[in-house]
Amino acid sequence: MKKGIIIFFSIVILAIFALAGYRIIKTEFLGEDLYEEENFLPREREAYVLREKYPTDIIWYGEFIPFEEGYEVTARFPEEVSEEELQKRAGFQYVYIVVNDFDGDLELTKEDYELIYDIVSNDEQYNFFYVGMEQIELLEEIGYAPEGADDEADQMFSLYHQKNGFLAPCFITSNSELEREEVLYRVLDDIVCQIEH
């Protein structure tokens, strides 16, 4: 009986060392990523991409829908729009300024949107995401997008730098209106898509 227990624990310990050795060889010597993205659930993948693969600093204005546990990304929530608050932080590859005006009652001024536009249009690491439709005409007036480009959009707009450096406006349509709780994850999904393409 004692001999059987010793053999069992020996096998378990050998299996643990073999697995650890495999992971070390795979990551250190073969240079493979420890995380295989295709095995992630969609929200796990978004959090991994925004935290680890392409560290992204998200500056969020407006109502924030809390992240589910385990899917957190780095986000900050300044009280006002200013050059100081929008300053790029060390250690991040990208910055996304997200304005959640889902209900159409966010109190940002034309000057706030002009400052955001100036920063985004002059720094390829900065991008912009607007949720709502209340201020689309103002955004067009400032230069975020050509006038009338919103005819097909129903809830979201982004202005982002493509890999070739081109600053692209993007009106995002959805087949049905998003529920309030879905907004955060739709924004994160679109940010990941923009960063990777």
DOKE-252502 format. One line per field, with one value per atom (N, C-alpha, C): residue number from 1; atom name; x, y, z. Coordinates in nm, 4 decimals, always signed. Last residue first. Example, Ala and Ser with C-alpha at 12.3 -4.5 7.8 and 13.67 -1.06 7.14 Angstrom:
REM residues 2
pos	(2, 2, 2, 1, 1, 1);
site	(N, CA, C, N, CA, C);
px	(+1.2850, +1.3670, +1.2900, +1.3190, +1.2300, +1.3200);
py	(-0.2250, -0.1060, +0.0030, -0.5690, -0.4500, -0.3300);
pz	(+0.7080, +0.7140, +0.7870, +0.7800, +0.7800, +0.7800);
END
This chain:
REM residues 197
pos	(197, 197, 197, 196, 196, 196, 195, 195, 195, 194, 194, 194, 193, 193, 193, 192, 192, 192, 191, 191, 191, 190, 190, 190, 189, 189, 189, 188, 188, 188, 187, 187, 187, 186, 186, 186, 185, 185, 185, 184, 184, 184, 183, 183, 183, 182, 182, 182, 181, 181, 181, 180, 180, 180, 179, 179, 179, 178, 178, 178, 177, 177, 177, 176, 176, 176, 175, 175, 175, 174, 174, 174, 173, 173, 173, 172, 172, 172, 171, 171, 171, 170, 170, 170, 169, 169, 169, 168, 168, 168, 167, 167, 167, 166, 166, 166, 165, 165, 165, 164, 164, 164, 163, 163, 163, 162, 162, 162, 161, 161, 161, 160, 160, 160, 159, 159, 159, 158, 158, 158, 157, 157, 157, 156, 156, 156, 155, 155, 155, 154, 154, 154, 153, 153, 153, 152, 152, 152, 151, 151, 151, 150, 150, 150, 149, 149, 149, 148, 148, 148, 147, 147, 147, 146, 146, 146, 145, 145, 145, 144, 144, 144, 143, 143, 143, 142, 142, 142, 141, 141, 141, 140, 140, 140, 139, 139, 139, 138, 138, 138, 137, 137, 137, 136, 136, 136, 135, 135, 135, 134, 134, 134, 133, 133, 133, 132, 132, 132, 131, 131, 131, 130, 130, 130, 129, 129, 129, 128, 128, 128, 127, 127, 127, 126, 126, 126, 125, 125, 125, 124, 124, 124, 123, 123, 123, 122, 122, 122, 121, 121, 121, 120, 120, 120, 119, 119, 119, 118, 118, 118, 117, 117, 117, 116, 116, 116, 115, 115, 115, 114, 114, 114, 113, 113, 113, 112, 112, 112, 111, 111, 111, 110, 110, 110, 109, 109, 109, 108, 108, 108, 107, 107, 107, 106, 106, 106, 105, 105, 105, 104, 104, 104, 103, 103, 103, 102, 102, 102, 101, 101, 101, 100, 100, 100, 99, 99, 99, 98, 98, 98, 97, 97, 97, 96, 96, 96, 95, 95, 95, 94, 94, 94, 93, 93, 93, 92, 92, 92, 91, 91, 91, 90, 90, 90, 89, 89, 89, 88, 88, 88, 87, 87, 87, 86, 86, 86, 85, 85, 85, 84, 84, 84, 83, 83, 83, 82, 82, 82, 81, 81, 81, 80, 80, 80, 79, 79, 79, 78, 78, 78, 77, 77, 77, 76, 76, 76, 75, 75, 75, 74, 74, 74, 73, 73, 73, 72, 72, 72, 71, 71, 71, 70, 70, 70, 69, 69, 69, 68, 68, 68, 67, 67, 67, 66, 66, 66, 65, 65, 65, 64, 64, 64, 63, 63, 63, 62, 62, 62, 61, 61, 61, 60, 60, 60, 59, 59, 59, 58, 58, 58, 57, 57, 57, 56, 56, 56, 55, 55, 55, 54, 54, 54, 53, 53, 53, 52, 52, 52, 51, 51, 51, 50, 50, 50, 49, 49, 49, 48, 48, 48, 47, 47, 47, 46, 46, 46, 45, 45, 45, 44, 44, 44, 43, 43, 43, 42, 42, 42, 41, 41, 41, 40, 40, 40, 39, 39, 39, 38, 38, 38, 37, 37, 37, 36, 36, 36, 35, 35, 35, 34, 34, 34, 33, 33, 33, 32, 32, 32, 31, 31, 31, 30, 30, 30, 29, 29, 29, 28, 28, 28, 27, 27, 27, 26, 26, 26, 25, 25, 25, 24, 24, 24, 23, 23, 23, 22, 22, 22, 21, 21, 21, 20, 20, 20, 19, 19, 19, 18, 18, 18, 17, 17, 17, 16, 16, 16, 15, 15, 15, 14, 14, 14, 13, 13, 13, 12, 12, 12, 11, 11, 11, 10, 10, 10, 9, 9, 9, 8, 8, 8, 7, 7, 7, 6, 6, 6, 5, 5, 5, 4, 4, 4, 3, 3, 3, 2, 2, 2, 1, 1, 1);
site	(N, CA, C, N, CA, C, N, CA, C, N, CA, C, N, CA, C, N, CA, C, N, CA, C, N, CA, C, N, CA, C, N, CA, C, N, CA, C, N, CA, C, N, CA, C, N, CA, C, N, CA, C, N, CA, C, N, CA, C, N, CA, C, N, CA, C, N, CA, C, N, CA, C, N, CA, C, N, CA, C, N, CA, C, N, CA, C, N, CA, C, N, CA, C, N, CA, C, N, CA, C, N, CA, C, N, CA, C, N, CA, C, N, CA, C, N, CA, C, N, CA, C, N, CA, C, N, CA, C, N, CA, C, N, CA, C, N, CA, C, N, CA, C, N, CA, C, N, CA, C, N, CA, C, N, CA, C, N, CA, C, N, CA, C, N, CA, C, N, CA, C, N, CA, C, N, CA, C, N, CA, C, N, CA, C, N, CA, C, N, CA, C, N, CA, C, N, CA, C, N, CA, C, N, CA, C, N, CA, C, N, CA, C, N, CA, C, N, CA, C, N, CA, C, N, CA, C, N, CA, C, N, CA, C, N, CA, C, N, CA, C, N, CA, C, N, CA, C, N, CA, C, N, CA, C, N, CA, C, N, CA, C, N, CA, C, N, CA, C, N, CA, C, N, CA, C, N, CA, C, N, CA, C, N, CA, C, N, CA, C, N, CA, C, N, CA, C, N, CA, C, N, CA, C, N, CA, C, N, CA, C, N, CA, C, N, CA, C, N, CA, C, N, CA, C, N, CA, C, N, CA, C, N, CA, C, N, CA, C, N, CA, C, N, CA, C, N, CA, C, N, CA, C, N, CA, C, N, CA, C, N, CA, C, N, CA, C, N, CA, C, N, CA, C, N, CA, C, N, CA, C, N, CA, C, N, CA, C, N, CA, C, N, CA, C, N, CA, C, N, CA, C, N, CA, C, N, CA, C, N, CA, C, N, CA, C, N, CA, C, N, CA, C, N, CA, C, N, CA, C, N, CA, C, N, CA, C, N, CA, C, N, CA, C, N, CA, C, N, CA, C, N, CA, C, N, CA, C, N, CA, C, N, CA, C, N, CA, C, N, CA, C, N, CA, C, N, CA, C, N, CA, C, N, CA, C, N, CA, C, N, CA, C, N, CA, C, N, CA, C, N, CA, C, N, CA, C, N, CA, C, N, CA, C, N, CA, C, N, CA, C, N, CA, C, N, CA, C, N, CA, C, N, CA, C, N, CA, C, N, CA, C, N, CA, C, N, CA, C, N, CA, C, N, CA, C, N, CA, C, N, CA, C, N, CA, C, N, CA, C, N, CA, C, N, CA, C, N, CA, C, N, CA, C, N, CA, C, N, CA, C, N, CA, C, N, CA, C, N, CA, C, N, CA, C, N, CA, C, N, CA, C, N, CA, C, N, CA, C, N, CA, C, N, CA, C, N, CA, C, N, CA, C, N, CA, C, N, CA, C, N, CA, C, N, CA, C, N, CA, C, N, CA, C, N, CA, C, N, CA, C, N, CA, C, N, CA, C, N, CA, C, N, CA, C, N, CA, C, N, CA, C, N, CA, C, N, CA, C);
px	(-0.5917, -0.6025, -0.5530, -0.5685, -0.5081, -0.5132, -0.7081, -0.5648, -0.4992, -0.9710, -0.8991, -0.7487, -1.0298, -1.0340, -0.9546, -1.0131, -0.9213, -0.9149, -1.2299, -1.0942, -0.9919, -1.4450, -1.4096, -1.2696, -1.4389, -1.4253, -1.3823, -1.4884, -1.3608, -1.3359, -1.7517, -1.6430, -1.5088, -1.8833, -1.8808, -1.7684, -1.8525, -1.7854, -1.7838, -2.0038, -1.8634, -1.7930, -2.2674, -2.1887, -2.0401, -2.4176, -2.3407, -2.2445, -2.5601, -2.4543, -2.3656, -2.7532, -2.6526, -2.5348, -2.7942, -2.8356, -2.7212, -2.7981, -2.7285, -2.7918, -3.0367, -2.9774, -2.9144, -2.9293, -3.0289, -2.9597, -2.7201, -2.8505, -2.9619, -2.5208, -2.5543, -2.6944, -2.2435, -2.3856, -2.4054, -2.0185, -2.0433, -2.1933, -1.8137, -1.9453, -1.9831, -1.4964, -1.5713, -1.7035, -1.2210, -1.3470, -1.4254, -0.8729, -0.9978, -1.1182, -0.5697, -0.6674, -0.8069, -0.3035, -0.4208, -0.5199, -0.1048, -0.0979, -0.2171, -0.1384, -0.0650, -0.0549, -0.3021, -0.1603, -0.0767, -0.5119, -0.4892, -0.3395, -0.6322, -0.5191, -0.5049, -0.9781, -0.8597, -0.7539, -1.2716, -1.1704, -1.0389, -1.6073, -1.4686, -1.3815, -1.9346, -1.8448, -1.7032, -2.2640, -2.1233, -2.0433, -2.5365, -2.4991, -2.3554, -2.5972, -2.7053, -2.6606, -2.5258, -2.4848, -2.6019, -2.5948, -2.6223, -2.5905, -2.5222, -2.6571, -2.6933, -2.2810, -2.3502, -2.4865, -2.1782, -2.1259, -2.2015, -2.2447, -2.3402, -2.2955, -1.9114, -2.0515, -2.1433, -1.6442, -1.7107, -1.8588, -1.5237, -1.5716, -1.6345, -1.4043, -1.3870, -1.4239, -1.4506, -1.3614, -1.3378, -1.6452, -1.5068, -1.4084, -1.8728, -1.8385, -1.6921, -1.8774, -1.8563, -1.8106, -1.9328, -1.8077, -1.7751, -2.1885, -2.0798, -1.9448, -2.3259, -2.3160, -2.2048, -2.3000, -2.2380, -2.2247, -2.4091, -2.3078, -2.2434, -2.5960, -2.6355, -2.5383, -2.5381, -2.5543, -2.5831, -2.3097, -2.4261, -2.4379, -1.9776, -2.0988, -2.2175, -1.6716, -1.7893, -1.9084, -1.3269, -1.4475, -1.5629, -1.0004, -1.1213, -1.2390, -0.6450, -0.7639, -0.8858, -0.2914, -0.4217, -0.5339, -0.0663, -0.0962, -0.2326, -0.0313, -0.0801, -0.1104, -0.1287, -0.0483, -0.1071, -0.3052, -0.1612, -0.0724, -0.5669, -0.5228, -0.3728, -0.5813, -0.5950, -0.5397, -0.5509, -0.4572, -0.4610, -0.7697, -0.6337, -0.5300, -0.9858, -0.9576, -0.8143, -0.9701, -0.9553, -0.9179, -1.0210, -0.8942, -0.8684, -1.2835, -1.1756, -1.0390, -1.4234, -1.4127, -1.3030, -1.3944, -1.3456, -1.3237, -1.5238, -1.3801, -1.3194, -1.7849, -1.7207, -1.5691, -1.8034, -1.8208, -1.7551, -1.9984, -1.8688, -1.8936, -2.2090, -2.1832, -2.0372, -2.4364, -2.3013, -2.2663, -2.6776, -2.6795, -2.5418, -2.7227, -2.7265, -2.7247, -2.6915, -2.8220, -2.8328, -2.4265, -2.5348, -2.6720, -2.1750, -2.2894, -2.4156, -1.8690, -1.9948, -2.1091, -1.5800, -1.6856, -1.8156, -1.2501, -1.3868, -1.4838, -0.9478, -1.0347, -1.1778, -0.6836, -0.8184, -0.8964, -0.3520, -0.4433, -0.5764, -0.0935, -0.2030, -0.2820, +0.1104, +0.1347, +0.0298, +0.2369, +0.1226, +0.1564, +0.4466, +0.4179, +0.3004, +0.3339, +0.4420, +0.3938, +0.0460, +0.1203, +0.2234, -0.0368, -0.0008, +0.0799, -0.2876, -0.1467, -0.1210, -0.5350, -0.5221, -0.3782, -0.5003, -0.5765, -0.5601, -0.3573, -0.2989, -0.3678, -0.5422, -0.4180, -0.3532, -0.8746, -0.7642, -0.6404, -1.1907, -1.1066, -1.0010, -1.2513, -1.2582, -1.1682, -1.2246, -1.3425, -1.3608, -1.1182, -1.0968, -1.2273, -1.0699, -1.1957, -1.1798, -0.8995, -0.9042, -1.0228, -0.8157, -0.8981, -0.8889, -0.6992, -0.6569, -0.7414, -0.9521, -0.8444, -0.8088, -1.0937, -1.0570, -0.9466, -1.2044, -1.1970, -1.1540, -1.2243, -1.1385, -1.1216, -1.5552, -1.4313, -1.3537, -1.6707, -1.6903, -1.5547, -1.6519, -1.6054, -1.6459, -1.9265, -1.8141, -1.7805, -1.9731, -2.0342, -1.9213, -1.9822, -1.8982, -1.9723, -2.0825, -2.1177, -2.0299, -1.7994, -1.9390, -1.9604, -1.4855, -1.5746, -1.7178, -1.1811, -1.3259, -1.4016, -0.9053, -0.9513, -1.1013, -0.7030, -0.8360, -0.8763, -0.4124, -0.4620, -0.5969, -0.3007, -0.3842, -0.4390, -0.0595, -0.1054, -0.1748, -0.1077, -0.0953, -0.1435, -0.0865, -0.0331, -0.0077, -0.1989, -0.0679, -0.0099, -0.4458, -0.3551, -0.2133, -0.5695, -0.5594, -0.4665, -0.5517, -0.4944, -0.4717, -0.6898, -0.5496, -0.4838, -0.9475, -0.8724, -0.7241, -1.0117, -1.0087, -0.9255, -1.0030, -0.9097, -0.8986, -1.2157, -1.0803, -0.9771, -1.4258, -1.3932, -1.2561, -1.4163, -1.4022, -1.3629, -1.1933, -1.3297, -1.3176, -0.8981, -0.9649, -1.1129, -0.7718, -0.8359, -0.9095, -0.6446, -0.7612, -0.8348, -0.4225, -0.5414, -0.6647, -0.2409, -0.2859, -0.4211, +0.0185, -0.1257, -0.1549, +0.2884, +0.2299, +0.0790, +0.4205, +0.3412, +0.2773, +0.7471, +0.6024, +0.5335, +1.0218, +0.9672, +0.8179, +1.1623, +1.0949, +1.0285, +1.2637, +1.3537, +1.2905, +1.0482, +1.1837, +1.2697, +0.8085, +0.8119, +0.9526, +0.8778, +0.7903, +0.8037, +1.0293, +1.0893, +1.0080, +0.8309, +0.9557, +1.0213, +0.6404, +0.6044, +0.7284, +0.7922, +0.7349, +0.7026, +0.8414, +0.9525, +0.9045, +0.5803, +0.6550, +0.7709, +0.5303, +0.4469, +0.5186, +0.7276, +0.7259, +0.6448, +0.6548, +0.7839, +0.7875, +0.4058, +0.4127, +0.5428, +0.4885, +0.3993, +0.4033, +0.6400, +0.7051, +0.6187, +0.4323, +0.5425, +0.6154, +0.2794, +0.2199, +0.3293, +0.4665, +0.4146, +0.3550, +0.4967, +0.6132, +0.5686, +0.2424, +0.2921, +0.4151, +0.2409, +0.1409, +0.1916, +0.4559, +0.4610, +0.3629, +0.3577, +0.4849, +0.4941, +0.1318, +0.1170, +0.2415, +0.2513, +0.1579, +0.1398, +0.3926, +0.4675, +0.3800, +0.1884, +0.2789, +0.3520, +0.0821, +0.0000, +0.0869);
py	(+4.5728, +4.5788, +4.7069, +4.5856, +4.4713, +4.4803, +4.8157, +4.8052, +4.6959, +4.7530, +4.8641, +4.8538, +4.5361, +4.5181, +4.6283, +4.6669, +4.5567, +4.5357, +4.8454, +4.8964, +4.7885, +4.6665, +4.7502, +4.8097, +4.5558, +4.4691, +4.5498, +4.7829, +4.7114, +4.6221, +4.8444, +4.9415, +4.8690, +4.6139, +4.6465, +4.7458, +4.6348, +4.5256, +4.5461, +4.8688, +4.8582, +4.7513, +4.8005, +4.9089, +4.8923, +4.6210, +4.5705, +4.6741, +4.7640, +4.6757, +4.6241, +4.8960, +4.9722, +4.8840, +4.7253, +4.7492, +4.8215, +4.8564, +4.7882, +4.8220, +4.8040, +4.8929, +4.8126, +4.5966, +4.6356, +4.7243, +4.5956, +4.5517, +4.5879, +4.8901, +4.7601, +4.7245, +5.0742, +5.0439, +4.9093, +5.3253, +5.1854, +5.1650, +5.5127, +5.5086, +5.3632, +5.6256, +5.5015, +5.5112, +5.7961, +5.8009, +5.6731, +5.7485, +5.7059, +5.7263, +5.8542, +5.8776, +5.8549, +5.6481, +5.7236, +5.7340, +5.4742, +5.6102, +5.6969, +5.2124, +5.2941, +5.4408, +5.1192, +5.0803, +5.1642, +5.4041, +5.2731, +5.2439, +5.5704, +5.5634, +5.4201, +5.6693, +5.5941, +5.5933, +5.7451, +5.8096, +5.7466, +5.6209, +5.6232, +5.6954, +5.5968, +5.6576, +5.6470, +5.4504, +5.4704, +5.5307, +5.4265, +5.4364, +5.4732, +5.4344, +5.4459, +5.4575, +5.5431, +5.5053, +5.5149, +5.6419, +5.5007, +5.4580, +5.9124, +5.8747, +5.7298, +6.0303, +5.9536, +5.9004, +6.1977, +6.0610, +5.9709, +6.4611, +6.3672, +6.2225, +6.5773, +6.6062, +6.5079, +6.3598, +6.4435, +6.4621, +6.3886, +6.3106, +6.4047, +6.5756, +6.4336, +6.3472, +6.8447, +6.7801, +6.6321, +6.9965, +7.0143, +6.9498, +6.8965, +7.0384, +7.0627, +6.6344, +6.6582, +6.8020, +6.6908, +6.6230, +6.6417, +6.8015, +6.8840, +6.8220, +6.5751, +6.6936, +6.7860, +6.4047, +6.3699, +6.4911, +6.4205, +6.5208, +6.4947, +6.2058, +6.3423, +6.4477, +5.9452, +6.0170, +6.1656, +5.7090, +5.7958, +5.8626, +5.7055, +5.6234, +5.7180, +5.7444, +5.8142, +5.7195, +5.7342, +5.6530, +5.7273, +5.7841, +5.8381, +5.7465, +5.7636, +5.7331, +5.7765, +5.8041, +5.8429, +5.8097, +5.7551, +5.6624, +5.6907, +5.9595, +5.8301, +5.7294, +6.2801, +6.1759, +6.0395, +6.4632, +6.4920, +6.3867, +6.3869, +6.4059, +6.4311, +6.3815, +6.2579, +6.2751, +6.6566, +6.5563, +6.4302, +6.7718, +6.8200, +6.7156, +6.6357, +6.6199, +6.6619, +6.7330, +6.5892, +6.5672, +7.0055, +6.9644, +6.8155, +6.9857, +7.0410, +7.0008, +6.8908, +6.8054, +6.8543, +7.1173, +6.9858, +6.8942, +7.3134, +7.3266, +7.1944, +7.2238, +7.2232, +7.2320, +7.0298, +7.1487, +7.1294, +6.7766, +6.8178, +6.9334, +6.6391, +6.7822, +6.8108, +6.3998, +6.4275, +6.5734, +6.3068, +6.4170, +6.4474, +6.0795, +6.2103, +6.3279, +5.8276, +5.8913, +6.0304, +5.7776, +5.6838, +5.7489, +5.8837, +5.9746, +5.8965, +5.8224, +5.7484, +5.8465, +5.8510, +5.9384, +5.8587, +5.7548, +5.7067, +5.8047, +5.7530, +5.8439, +5.8016, +5.5364, +5.5535, +5.6456, +5.4944, +5.5653, +5.5759, +5.2394, +5.3162, +5.3876, +5.1478, +5.1585, +5.2466, +5.2515, +5.2166, +5.2391, +5.3428, +5.2000, +5.1568, +5.6606, +5.5690, +5.4241, +5.8253, +5.7682, +5.6685, +6.1303, +5.9903, +5.9424, +6.3485, +6.3195, +6.1689, +6.4303, +6.3509, +6.3115, +6.5907, +6.4664, +6.3734, +6.8063, +6.7241, +6.5893, +6.9123, +6.8542, +6.7635, +6.8057, +6.9018, +6.8321, +6.7532, +6.7377, +6.8468, +6.6145, +6.7194, +6.6841, +6.3888, +6.4728, +6.5760, +6.0706, +6.2096, +6.2873, +5.7690, +5.8413, +5.9857, +5.4987, +5.6080, +5.6970, +5.1535, +5.2680, +5.3739, +4.8524, +4.9771, +5.0916, +4.6003, +4.6613, +4.7919, +4.2950, +4.4346, +4.4759, +4.0481, +4.1090, +4.2553, +3.9666, +3.8883, +3.9489, +4.0717, +4.0282, +3.9386, +4.3011, +4.1773, +4.1367, +4.6552, +4.5312, +4.4129, +4.8881, +4.8145, +4.6864, +5.1439, +5.0170, +4.9311, +5.4870, +5.3692, +5.2465, +5.7849, +5.6700, +5.5508, +5.9996, +5.9580, +5.8359, +5.9056, +6.0130, +5.9623, +5.7406, +5.7230, +5.8422, +5.6305, +5.7482, +5.7564, +5.3571, +5.4018, +5.5162, +5.2481, +5.3360, +5.3905, +4.9341, +5.0456, +5.1196, +4.7168, +4.7927, +4.9230, +4.4656, +4.6053, +4.6910, +4.2396, +4.2372, +4.3778, +4.3236, +4.2612, +4.2790, +4.4658, +4.4730, +4.4311, +4.4185, +4.5569, +4.5733, +4.1367, +4.2224, +4.3638, +4.0550, +4.0186, +4.1119, +4.1565, +4.2028, +4.1729, +4.0078, +4.1537, +4.2081, +3.7455, +3.7855, +3.9379, +3.7486, +3.7211, +3.7703, +3.7865, +3.8937, +3.8724, +3.5380, +3.6717, +3.7803, +3.3001, +3.3451, +3.4876, +3.1677, +3.2613, +3.2724, +3.0187, +2.9453, +3.0363, +3.1900, +3.1207, +3.0405, +3.2780, +3.3625, +3.2886, +3.1285, +3.1006, +3.1669, +3.2519, +3.2538, +3.2218, +3.2416, +3.1517, +3.1414, +3.2474, +3.3171, +3.2153, +3.1171, +3.1169, +3.1875, +3.0828, +3.2178, +3.2227, +2.8596, +2.8633, +2.9976, +2.9221, +2.8782, +2.8840, +3.0238, +3.0809, +3.0462, +2.8816, +3.0277, +3.0854, +2.6060, +2.6690, +2.8209, +2.5621, +2.5431, +2.6182, +2.6150, +2.6933, +2.6825, +2.4172, +2.5596, +2.6476, +2.1842, +2.2090, +2.3567, +2.2120, +2.2122, +2.2416, +2.1868, +2.3110, +2.3219, +1.9207, +2.0301, +2.1646, +1.7865, +1.7751, +1.8895, +1.8463, +1.8936, +1.8887, +1.7114, +1.8561, +1.9129, +1.4473, +1.5127, +1.6643, +1.4022, +1.3975, +1.4670, +1.4144, +1.5114, +1.5155, +1.1908, +1.3249, +1.4318, +0.9836, +1.0087, +1.1491, +1.0045, +1.0213, +1.0529, +0.9393, +1.0757, +1.1045, +0.6624, +0.7574, +0.9018, +0.5557, +0.5526, +0.6558, +0.5940, +0.6575, +0.6622, +0.4304, +0.5742, +0.6484, +0.1782, +0.2312, +0.3819, +0.1505, +0.1545, +0.2127, +0.1279, +0.2425, +0.2608, -0.1188, +0.0000, +0.1257);
pz	(-3.6911, -3.8376, -3.8944, -3.4167, -3.4849, -3.6380, -3.3460, -3.3152, -3.3995, -3.4255, -3.4878, -3.4653, -3.2532, -3.3985, -3.4691, -3.0054, -3.0377, -3.1884, -3.0382, -3.0164, -3.0523, -3.0595, -3.1738, -3.1591, -2.7991, -2.9164, -3.0385, -2.6432, -2.6313, -2.7514, -2.7338, -2.7488, -2.7439, -2.6515, -2.7944, -2.8223, -2.3772, -2.4472, -2.5980, -2.3233, -2.2860, -2.3678, -2.4192, -2.4782, -2.4504, -2.2808, -2.3946, -2.4511, -2.0958, -2.0464, -2.1594, -2.2621, -2.1873, -2.1453, -2.5706, -2.4331, -2.3630, -2.8986, -2.7906, -2.6571, -3.1522, -3.0530, -2.9404, -3.4208, -3.3215, -3.2199, -3.5949, -3.6433, -3.5470, -3.5927, -3.5355, -3.5823, -3.7183, -3.7130, -3.6457, -3.6837, -3.6537, -3.6399, -3.8800, -3.8181, -3.8028, -3.8631, -3.8799, -3.8052, -4.0089, -3.9347, -3.9624, -3.9881, -4.0504, -3.9597, -4.0799, -3.9741, -4.0328, -4.1770, -4.2192, -4.1036, -4.1021, -4.0507, -4.0873, -4.1672, -4.2646, -4.2223, -3.9627, -3.9617, -4.0590, -3.8747, -3.9333, -3.9332, -3.6026, -3.6941, -3.7443, -3.5763, -3.5357, -3.6454, -3.4476, -3.5302, -3.4880, -3.4401, -3.3940, -3.4960, -3.3100, -3.4069, -3.3518, -3.2710, -3.2357, -3.3510, -3.3509, -3.2108, -3.1815, -3.6253, -3.5296, -3.3843, -3.9634, -3.8274, -3.7314, -4.2078, -4.1823, -4.0390, -4.2000, -4.2430, -4.2095, -4.1363, -4.0326, -4.0746, -4.3187, -4.3183, -4.2217, -4.3158, -4.3740, -4.3718, -4.3449, -4.3155, -4.3872, -4.2465, -4.3466, -4.3117, -3.9040, -4.0184, -4.1200, -3.7372, -3.7078, -3.8280, -3.7646, -3.8609, -3.8367, -3.6441, -3.5983, -3.6954, -3.7712, -3.7855, -3.7480, -3.6722, -3.8158, -3.8398, -3.4044, -3.4393, -3.5871, -3.4346, -3.3812, -3.4168, -3.5260, -3.6119, -3.5657, -3.2967, -3.4254, -3.5169, -3.0431, -3.0814, -3.2172, -3.0254, -2.9919, -3.0467, -3.0467, -3.1735, -3.1505, -2.8911, -2.8933, -3.0288, -2.8176, -2.8102, -2.7972, -2.9775, -2.9268, -2.9310, -2.9543, -2.9682, -2.9026, -3.0906, -3.0284, -3.0538, -3.0283, -3.1054, -3.0242, -3.0421, -2.9871, -3.0845, -3.1815, -3.0727, -3.0095, -3.3640, -3.4133, -3.3032, -3.3201, -3.2550, -3.2904, -3.4287, -3.4353, -3.3695, -3.3884, -3.5271, -3.5391, -3.1070, -3.1854, -3.3264, -3.0423, -2.9918, -3.0774, -3.1770, -3.2016, -3.1576, -3.0585, -3.2018, -3.2343, -2.7943, -2.8215, -2.9678, -2.8478, -2.7871, -2.8138, -2.9502, -3.0346, -2.9799, -2.7306, -2.8491, -2.9430, -2.5650, -2.5213, -2.6419, -2.7160, -2.6898, -2.6439, -2.6966, -2.8283, -2.8117, -2.3887, -2.4720, -2.6087, -2.2396, -2.2924, -2.3883, -2.0682, -2.0812, -2.1177, -2.1870, -2.1384, -2.1666, -2.2804, -2.1842, -2.1245, -2.4339, -2.4983, -2.4038, -2.3357, -2.3130, -2.3756, -2.4213, -2.4533, -2.4410, -2.4456, -2.4393, -2.4757, -2.3658, -2.3619, -2.3371, -2.5241, -2.4734, -2.4820, -2.4900, -2.5102, -2.4453, -2.6292, -2.5559, -2.5900, -2.6097, -2.6647, -2.5719, -2.6908, -2.6022, -2.6758, -2.7002, -2.7583, -2.6491, -2.5372, -2.6806, -2.7482, -2.2234, -2.3075, -2.4541, -2.0725, -2.0697, -2.1558, -1.9534, -1.9913, -1.9843, -2.0871, -1.9744, -2.0241, -2.2418, -2.2589, -2.1389, -2.1237, -2.1461, -2.1489, -2.0589, -2.1811, -2.2112, -1.8380, -1.8229, -1.9423, -1.9577, -1.8509, -1.8391, -2.1362, -2.1881, -2.0839, -2.0423, -2.0416, -2.0974, -1.9374, -2.0560, -2.0500, -1.6074, -1.7096, -1.8273, -1.4531, -1.4318, -1.5431, -1.5887, -1.5455, -1.5355, -1.5422, -1.5542, -1.5072, -1.7065, -1.6099, -1.6434, -1.7348, -1.7740, -1.6649, -1.8335, -1.7707, -1.8238, -1.7846, -1.8617, -1.7923, -1.6625, -1.6442, -1.7413, -1.6467, -1.7792, -1.7726, -1.3863, -1.4744, -1.6122, -1.3409, -1.2780, -1.3744, -1.5859, -1.5115, -1.4545, -1.5450, -1.6065, -1.5207, -1.5279, -1.4681, -1.5442, -1.7453, -1.7076, -1.6529, -1.6930, -1.7111, -1.6627, -1.8461, -1.7624, -1.7965, -1.9257, -1.9262, -1.8398, -2.0576, -2.0132, -2.0226, -2.0187, -2.0333, -1.9752, -2.1716, -2.0977, -2.1231, -2.1665, -2.2032, -2.1104, -2.2974, -2.1918, -2.2377, -2.3769, -2.4207, -2.2991, -2.4924, -2.3746, -2.4161, -2.6668, -2.7085, -2.5916, -2.4888, -2.6256, -2.6791, -2.2293, -2.2482, -2.3886, -2.2329, -2.1161, -2.1514, -2.4763, -2.4291, -2.3089, -2.4978, -2.6020, -2.5491, -2.2625, -2.2839, -2.3857, -2.3120, -2.1952, -2.2121, -2.5436, -2.5468, -2.4318, -2.4390, -2.5444, -2.5506, -2.2623, -2.2115, -2.3121, -2.4389, -2.3435, -2.2812, -2.5949, -2.6542, -2.5540, -2.4419, -2.4665, -2.5198, -2.5969, -2.5080, -2.5422, -2.7853, -2.6765, -2.5788, -2.9538, -3.0080, -2.9005, -2.8111, -2.8169, -2.8676, -2.5871, -2.7221, -2.7370, -2.3974, -2.4179, -2.5630, -2.4359, -2.3368, -2.3545, -2.7595, -2.6590, -2.5658, -2.8225, -2.8422, -2.7269, -2.8159, -2.8316, -2.8548, -2.7640, -2.8929, -2.9196, -2.5102, -2.6169, -2.7548, -2.3515, -2.3445, -2.4656, -2.4191, -2.4113, -2.4199, -2.4412, -2.5399, -2.5382, -2.2104, -2.3430, -2.4481, -2.0177, -2.0214, -2.1575, -2.0776, -2.0870, -2.0947, -2.0282, -2.1605, -2.1792, -1.7530, -1.8491, -1.9897, -1.6550, -1.6329, -1.7323, -1.7362, -1.7851, -1.7702, -1.5867, -1.7330, -1.7946, -1.3246, -1.3766, -1.5292, -1.3211, -1.2960, -1.3514, -1.3637, -1.4599, -1.4438, -1.1332, -1.2648, -1.3706, -0.9429, -0.9381, -1.0721, -1.0217, -1.0214, -1.0243, -0.9795, -1.1145, -1.1239, -0.7038, -0.7918, -0.9340, -0.6142, -0.5955, -0.6811, -0.6958, -0.7436, -0.7320, -0.5470, -0.6940, -0.7513, -0.2878, -0.3285, -0.4802, -0.2966, -0.2733, -0.3185, -0.3322, -0.4318, -0.4196, -0.0938, -0.2190, -0.3303, +0.0901, +0.0964, -0.0359, +0.0000, +0.0000, +0.0000);
END
